[in-house]
Amino acid sequence: MNYSTLYERHLPVHRTVIVVVLLGALGLAVPSTAQTSIFAIQNSPSPNVQGNTLNAVAALSTSDAWAVGYQNDNNLNDSRTLAMHWDGSQWKLVRTPNPGSHCQGNSGNVLNAVAAVAPNDVWAVGFFFTCNALLKPMVLHWDGTAWTPVHTPALNTNDNAALNGIVALAANDIYVVGYQPASNGAVLTLIEHWDGTAWSVVPSPNPSPTGNLLSAVTASSATDIWAVGNSTDQATVSVQTLALHFDGATWKTVSTPNPLPKQFLDQNVLLSVQSVAANDVTAVGFIADANAQNTLTLIEHWNGTQWSVVPSPNQGEARGDLNTLHGVAAVSGSDLYAAGFYETAATAGQHTTLIEHFDGNTWTIIPSPTRGLAQQLNGIFVLPGTTDVWSVGGASRFGIDFEDGFLQLPKTLVLFSPIG
């Protein structure tokens, strides 16, 4: 396996983007076991014969949930946005616009994250590209009747920019995070804020002079917001974890541990974050060891004073094994779920769903249902005040494309708990 292209394997990225740190990541998974899972597969539509993948899910109630992603196979060229709504009894497709569709050349449209404020106030973010242009940020809004594109601020060149995460505190207080270009070609963090009228870029720090990327954002209040991702170390071409904190006035970098040292092509990546309280925040992702040539789960915790690595299980740790977590969600501080996927020799190199649970003391792998030859879980959400958990991704009976790690001709995959 070529770990120098690991990011490219795991994050939807336009094929023409050639920026090492631009590459966020998708993830890897767990196999189904003989044990009974608390999760069940919900029927979900797959409108495109070329492929359908869900990246994120959010809910307002047991009868009002949204899942978003994109339609197409492992080639993101000609991809189209995908949104589905849960009405309490079934998932239904909802028409979505595609800003990157007015071109006869390559174009693409991908939704990476979704947040719901009210039944008539839902936001989805991602990126699009048209013809030979590079990525541009995309924001869509649901007003209760239709999804429409919303204007976002112009950036340096507005190319090589995307939105990966969103958190909504109120109808007039929403943050999105991702990355944007610098005038010298470097990659910078991108944070934008919605004040109820317009989106604006918020100043955010960049610890690396060459590459910085934010993958997710969470908040316990308007004065306690966290964004996580990764940055590159220019000297060693290694990837380091990145966490930014907003105190209501300024975004600042907060030191985070890196299990792998700054060695050539080693990667420490955070892909998702969940805040329970000011002193209780959990971030998940993976570490990729270029020397051992394996990828392991990574979980870090903020206790109000510092970030520390929390032991997390892996389906396999041998050479060539892959374990990754793409989403984390909390019922409470002692009841968290993380989702992703893995592959080992036992799975013949195919991705399998992976769900881990924290009981207040220990993270453990729990059984999760599978569908097809390969599956990936990309996002997870807990309905506040309940134990209802959704996790979404894609599943393929044809398996993965070993060139890039994408599912071949996937269909949407939705897992739900509790059963019944």
C-alpha positions as CSV (number, residue, x, y, z in Angstrom):
1,M,0.0,0.0,0.0
2,N,1.3,3.5,-0.9
3,Y,0.8,5.6,2.2
4,S,1.9,8.7,0.5
5,T,-1.6,8.7,-1.1
6,L,-3.5,7.7,2.0
7,Y,-5.4,11.0,2.2
8,E,-6.4,10.7,-1.4
9,R,-7.8,7.3,-0.7
10,H,-10.0,8.4,2.1
11,L,-11.2,11.9,1.2
12,P,-13.4,12.9,-1.7
13,V,-11.0,15.1,-3.7
14,H,-11.1,16.2,-7.3
15,R,-8.7,14.2,-9.3
16,T,-6.8,17.3,-10.5
17,V,-6.0,18.6,-7.0
18,I,-2.4,18.0,-6.2
19,V,-1.8,19.3,-2.7
20,V,-0.5,16.9,-0.1
21,V,-2.3,18.4,2.8
22,L,-5.5,19.3,1.1
23,L,-6.4,15.7,1.5
24,G,-8.7,15.2,4.4
25,A,-9.8,11.5,4.7
26,L,-12.6,9.1,4.6
27,G,-11.9,6.1,6.7
28,L,-11.9,2.3,7.2
29,A,-14.2,-0.3,9.0
30,V,-15.3,-3.4,11.2
31,P,-16.8,-6.7,10.1
32,S,-20.1,-8.1,11.2
33,T,-19.8,-10.8,13.9
34,A,-22.0,-13.6,15.1
35,Q,-23.1,-11.4,18.0
36,T,-26.3,-9.4,17.8
37,S,-25.9,-5.8,16.9
38,I,-27.9,-3.0,18.5
39,F,-27.8,-1.4,15.1
40,A,-30.1,-2.4,12.2
41,I,-29.9,-1.4,8.5
42,Q,-32.6,1.0,7.4
43,N,-33.8,0.8,3.8
44,S,-32.5,3.9,2.0
45,P,-32.8,5.0,-1.7
46,S,-29.9,4.8,-4.2
47,P,-30.9,6.8,-7.2
48,N,-27.8,6.5,-9.3
49,V,-26.7,3.3,-10.9
50,Q,-23.1,4.6,-10.9
51,G,-23.0,4.9,-7.1
52,N,-24.4,6.6,-4.0
53,T,-22.5,7.5,-0.8
54,L,-23.7,9.3,2.4
55,N,-21.2,11.4,4.3
56,A,-23.2,12.8,7.2
57,V,-26.5,12.7,9.1
58,A,-28.4,15.0,11.5
59,A,-31.8,14.9,13.1
60,L,-34.3,17.2,14.8
61,S,-36.6,14.4,16.0
62,T,-37.4,10.7,15.5
63,S,-39.4,11.8,12.5
64,D,-37.2,14.5,11.0
65,A,-33.7,13.5,9.9
66,W,-31.4,14.3,7.0
67,A,-28.6,12.5,5.4
68,V,-26.3,14.0,2.7
69,G,-23.5,12.9,0.4
70,Y,-23.1,12.5,-3.4
71,Q,-24.1,10.3,-6.3
72,N,-21.5,8.6,-8.4
73,D,-18.9,5.9,-8.4
74,N,-15.3,6.2,-7.2
75,N,-14.7,8.9,-9.9
76,L,-16.0,12.2,-8.4
77,N,-16.1,13.7,-11.9
78,D,-19.8,14.2,-12.8
79,S,-20.8,13.6,-9.2
80,R,-24.1,15.1,-8.0
81,T,-25.3,16.1,-4.6
82,L,-27.4,13.7,-2.7
83,A,-29.9,14.4,0.1
84,M,-32.4,12.1,1.8
85,H,-35.1,12.8,4.5
86,W,-36.4,10.5,7.2
87,D,-40.0,11.1,8.1
88,G,-40.2,8.5,10.9
89,S,-41.1,5.6,8.6
90,Q,-38.9,5.8,5.5
91,W,-36.0,7.6,3.8
92,K,-37.0,9.6,0.7
93,L,-34.9,11.4,-1.8
94,V,-35.2,15.2,-1.9
95,R,-34.1,17.2,-5.0
96,T,-30.8,19.2,-4.5
97,P,-29.1,21.7,-6.7
98,N,-25.7,21.2,-8.3
99,P,-23.7,24.4,-8.7
100,G,-20.9,22.5,-10.6
101,S,-23.1,21.2,-13.4
102,H,-23.0,23.9,-16.0
103,C,-20.1,22.5,-18.0
104,Q,-19.6,19.8,-20.6
105,G,-16.2,18.9,-19.1
106,N,-15.6,17.4,-15.7
107,S,-17.7,18.7,-12.9
108,G,-18.6,17.5,-9.5
109,N,-20.8,18.2,-6.4
110,V,-20.3,16.7,-3.0
111,L,-22.0,17.3,0.4
112,N,-19.8,16.5,3.4
113,A,-21.8,17.7,6.4
114,V,-25.3,18.7,7.5
115,A,-26.8,20.5,10.5
116,A,-30.5,21.2,11.3
117,V,-31.8,24.2,13.3
118,A,-35.5,23.7,12.6
119,P,-37.7,21.7,10.1
120,N,-37.5,24.7,7.8
121,D,-33.9,25.6,8.5
122,V,-31.4,23.0,7.5
123,W,-27.9,23.5,6.1
124,A,-25.6,21.2,4.1
125,V,-22.0,22.0,3.1
126,G,-19.3,20.6,0.8
127,F,-17.6,21.5,-2.4
128,F,-18.1,21.6,-6.2
129,F,-15.9,22.0,-9.2
130,T,-16.6,22.8,-12.9
131,C,-14.6,22.0,-16.0
132,N,-10.9,22.2,-15.2
133,A,-11.3,24.5,-12.2
134,L,-10.4,23.2,-8.7
135,L,-12.6,22.9,-5.7
136,K,-14.9,25.7,-4.5
137,P,-17.0,25.8,-1.3
138,M,-20.7,24.9,-1.5
139,V,-23.5,25.8,1.0
140,L,-27.1,24.6,0.5
141,H,-30.1,25.6,2.6
142,W,-33.4,23.9,3.1
143,D,-36.3,26.3,3.9
144,G,-39.0,23.6,4.4
145,T,-39.8,23.4,0.7
146,A,-36.6,23.3,-1.3
147,W,-32.8,23.2,-1.2
148,T,-31.1,26.3,-2.7
149,P,-27.5,27.4,-3.0
150,V,-26.4,30.2,-0.6
151,H,-23.6,32.7,-1.6
152,T,-20.3,32.3,0.3
153,P,-17.5,34.9,0.5
154,A,-14.9,35.1,-2.2
155,L,-11.5,33.7,-1.1
156,N,-8.0,34.3,-2.4
157,T,-8.6,32.5,-5.7
158,N,-11.6,30.6,-4.5
159,D,-10.0,27.5,-5.9
160,N,-8.8,24.5,-3.8
161,A,-11.3,25.4,-1.1
162,A,-13.9,23.1,0.5
163,L,-16.2,22.9,3.5
164,N,-16.0,19.7,5.6
165,G,-17.9,20.4,8.8
166,I,-20.8,22.4,10.3
167,V,-22.3,23.3,13.7
168,A,-25.5,25.2,14.3
169,L,-26.0,27.0,17.6
170,A,-29.0,29.0,16.5
171,A,-30.6,30.3,13.3
172,N,-28.2,33.3,13.3
173,D,-25.1,31.5,14.7
174,I,-23.7,28.8,12.5
175,Y,-20.0,27.9,11.8
176,V,-18.6,25.9,8.9
177,V,-15.0,24.7,8.6
178,G,-12.7,23.4,5.9
179,Y,-9.7,24.7,4.0
180,Q,-8.8,27.5,1.5
181,P,-5.8,28.5,-0.7
182,A,-3.1,30.9,0.2
183,S,-1.8,33.3,-2.5
184,N,1.5,31.3,-2.5
185,G,-0.2,28.0,-3.0
186,A,-0.2,26.8,0.6
187,V,-3.4,25.4,2.2
188,L,-5.0,27.4,5.0
189,T,-7.7,26.7,7.5
190,L,-11.1,28.1,6.6
191,I,-13.8,29.1,9.1
192,E,-17.0,30.9,8.0
193,H,-19.8,32.2,10.2
194,W,-23.5,32.8,9.4
195,D,-25.1,35.7,11.3
196,G,-28.6,35.1,10.0
197,T,-28.1,37.3,6.9
198,A,-24.7,36.4,5.3
199,W,-21.7,34.2,5.5
200,S,-18.4,35.8,6.4
201,V,-14.8,34.5,6.7
202,V,-13.5,34.4,10.3
203,P,-9.8,34.8,10.9
204,S,-8.3,31.4,12.0
205,P,-4.7,30.4,12.8
206,N,-2.4,28.2,10.7
207,P,0.4,26.5,12.5
208,S,2.0,25.2,9.3
209,P,3.4,27.4,6.5
210,T,2.4,24.9,3.8
211,G,-0.7,22.9,4.8
212,N,-3.6,23.2,7.2
213,L,-7.0,21.6,7.0
214,L,-10.1,21.5,9.3
215,S,-12.4,18.4,9.1
216,A,-15.0,19.0,11.7
217,V,-16.5,21.4,14.3
218,T,-18.5,21.1,17.5
219,A,-19.7,23.4,20.2
220,S,-21.0,23.3,23.8
221,S,-21.9,27.1,23.7
222,A,-21.3,30.2,21.6
223,T,-18.1,30.8,23.6
224,D,-16.8,27.2,23.5
225,I,-16.3,25.9,20.0
226,W,-13.7,23.3,18.8
227,A,-12.5,22.6,15.3
228,V,-10.2,19.7,14.4
229,G,-8.2,18.5,11.5
230,N,-4.5,18.3,10.6
231,S,-1.5,20.2,9.4
232,T,1.8,19.3,7.7
233,D,5.3,19.5,8.9
234,Q,7.3,20.9,6.0
235,A,10.6,19.5,7.0
236,T,9.6,15.9,7.4
237,V,6.5,15.8,5.1
238,S,4.6,14.3,8.0
239,V,1.0,15.1,9.1
240,Q,0.2,16.4,12.6
241,T,-3.1,16.7,14.5
242,L,-4.7,20.1,14.7
243,A,-7.2,21.6,17.1
244,L,-8.5,25.2,17.2
245,H,-10.6,26.7,20.0
246,F,-13.0,29.7,19.9
247,D,-13.7,31.5,23.2
248,G,-16.3,33.8,21.8
249,A,-13.7,36.3,20.6
250,T,-10.7,34.6,18.9
251,W,-9.8,31.2,17.4
252,K,-6.5,29.9,18.8
253,T,-4.4,26.8,18.2
254,V,-4.4,24.3,21.2
255,S,-1.7,21.8,21.5
256,T,-2.7,18.2,20.6
257,P,-0.7,15.0,21.0
258,N,0.7,13.0,18.0
259,P,1.2,9.3,18.6
260,L,3.5,9.1,15.6
261,P,6.7,11.3,15.6
262,K,7.5,13.7,12.8
263,Q,8.9,11.2,10.4
264,F,8.6,11.0,6.6
265,L,5.0,10.4,5.6
266,D,3.7,9.5,9.0
267,Q,0.2,10.8,9.6
268,N,-1.8,11.8,12.6
269,V,-5.3,12.9,11.5
270,L,-8.4,14.0,13.3
271,L,-11.6,13.7,11.3
272,S,-14.5,14.3,13.7
273,V,-15.1,16.0,17.1
274,Q,-17.9,16.0,19.7
275,S,-18.3,18.3,22.7
276,V,-20.3,17.2,25.7
277,A,-19.2,20.0,28.0
278,A,-16.4,22.6,28.4
279,N,-14.2,19.9,30.0
280,D,-15.4,16.9,28.0
281,V,-14.6,16.9,24.2
282,T,-13.7,13.9,22.1
283,A,-12.0,13.8,18.7
284,V,-11.4,10.8,16.5
285,G,-9.5,9.9,13.4
286,F,-6.5,7.7,12.5
287,I,-2.7,7.4,12.5
288,A,-0.9,5.9,9.5
289,D,2.6,4.6,10.2
290,A,4.7,4.7,7.0
291,N,7.3,2.4,8.5
292,A,4.9,-0.3,10.0
293,Q,2.6,0.3,7.0
294,N,-0.6,0.1,9.0
295,T,-3.3,2.5,10.0
296,L,-4.8,2.5,13.5
297,T,-7.7,4.3,15.1
298,L,-7.0,7.6,17.0
299,I,-9.1,9.0,19.8
300,E,-8.2,12.1,21.8
301,H,-9.9,13.7,24.8
302,W,-10.0,17.2,26.2
303,N,-10.5,17.4,30.0
304,G,-10.7,21.2,30.2
305,T,-6.9,21.6,30.6
306,Q,-5.2,19.5,27.9
307,W,-5.7,17.0,25.1
308,S,-4.6,13.4,25.6
309,V,-4.6,10.2,23.6
310,V,-7.2,7.7,24.8
311,P,-6.6,3.9,24.1
312,S,-8.8,2.7,21.2
313,P,-9.2,-0.8,19.8
314,N,-8.4,-1.9,16.3
315,Q,-9.7,-4.8,14.3
316,G,-6.1,-5.6,13.2
317,E,-2.7,-4.1,13.7
318,A,-0.6,-6.1,11.3
319,R,1.3,-4.8,8.3
320,G,-1.2,-3.5,5.8
321,D,-4.2,-3.4,8.2
322,L,-6.4,-0.3,8.1
323,N,-8.5,1.0,10.9
324,T,-10.1,4.5,10.9
325,L,-12.8,6.5,12.6
326,H,-14.7,9.1,10.6
327,G,-17.4,10.2,13.1
328,V,-18.1,10.5,16.8
329,A,-21.4,11.3,18.6
330,A,-22.4,11.4,22.3
331,V,-25.5,10.3,24.2
332,S,-23.6,11.6,27.3
333,G,-20.1,11.9,28.6
334,S,-20.1,8.2,29.5
335,D,-22.0,7.0,26.4
336,L,-20.3,7.8,23.1
337,Y,-20.2,6.1,19.7
338,A,-17.5,6.4,17.0
339,A,-18.0,5.0,13.4
340,G,-15.6,4.3,10.5
341,F,-14.3,1.1,8.8
342,Y,-11.4,-1.2,8.6
343,E,-9.7,-3.8,6.4
344,T,-7.4,-6.7,7.3
345,A,-6.2,-9.9,5.6
346,A,-9.2,-11.6,7.0
347,T,-11.5,-9.3,5.0
348,A,-9.4,-9.9,1.8
349,G,-8.6,-6.2,1.8
350,Q,-12.2,-5.1,1.7
351,H,-13.6,-2.4,4.0
352,T,-16.0,-3.4,6.7
353,T,-18.1,-1.3,9.0
354,L,-16.6,-0.3,12.3
355,I,-18.4,1.0,15.4
356,E,-16.8,1.6,18.7
357,H,-18.5,2.5,22.0
358,F,-17.3,4.3,25.1
359,D,-19.0,3.3,28.4
360,G,-17.3,6.0,30.6
361,N,-14.2,3.9,31.1
362,T,-13.2,2.0,27.9
363,W,-13.7,2.1,24.2
364,T,-14.7,-1.3,22.7
365,I,-15.6,-2.5,19.3
366,I,-19.3,-3.5,19.1
367,P,-21.0,-5.6,16.4
368,S,-22.3,-3.7,13.4
369,P,-24.3,-5.0,10.4
370,T,-22.8,-5.2,7.0
371,R,-24.2,-5.2,3.4
372,G,-22.3,-6.3,0.3
373,L,-18.7,-7.1,-0.1
374,A,-17.4,-3.8,1.3
375,Q,-18.9,-1.0,3.4
376,Q,-17.8,2.3,4.8
377,L,-19.3,4.4,7.6
378,N,-18.6,8.1,7.2
379,G,-20.7,9.9,9.8
380,I,-22.7,9.3,13.0
381,F,-25.2,11.3,14.9
382,V,-27.1,11.0,18.2
383,L,-30.5,12.7,18.6
384,P,-30.1,15.0,21.6
385,G,-32.0,13.8,24.7
386,T,-32.4,10.2,23.3
387,T,-30.4,7.1,22.6
388,D,-31.3,7.2,18.9
389,V,-28.2,6.9,16.8
390,W,-27.8,7.0,13.0
391,S,-24.6,6.1,11.1
392,V,-24.3,6.5,7.4
393,G,-22.0,5.6,4.5
394,G,-22.1,3.3,1.5
395,A,-22.0,-0.4,0.7
396,S,-20.9,-2.2,-2.4
397,R,-21.3,-5.8,-3.6
398,F,-18.4,-5.2,-5.9
399,G,-16.0,-4.2,-3.2
400,I,-13.5,-1.3,-3.2
401,D,-11.3,0.0,-6.0
402,F,-7.8,-1.0,-4.8
403,E,-6.3,2.0,-6.6
404,D,-8.0,4.6,-4.5
405,G,-10.0,2.9,-1.8
406,F,-13.4,4.1,-3.0
407,L,-16.4,1.8,-3.1
408,Q,-17.3,0.5,-6.6
409,L,-20.9,1.3,-7.6
410,P,-22.0,1.8,-3.9
411,K,-25.5,2.0,-2.6
412,T,-26.4,4.2,0.4
413,L,-26.0,2.6,3.8
414,V,-27.9,3.7,6.9
415,L,-27.6,2.1,10.3
416,F,-29.9,2.9,13.2
417,S,-30.1,2.1,16.9
418,P,-32.0,1.3,19.0
419,I,-33.8,-1.4,17.0
420,G,-37.5,-0.8,17.2
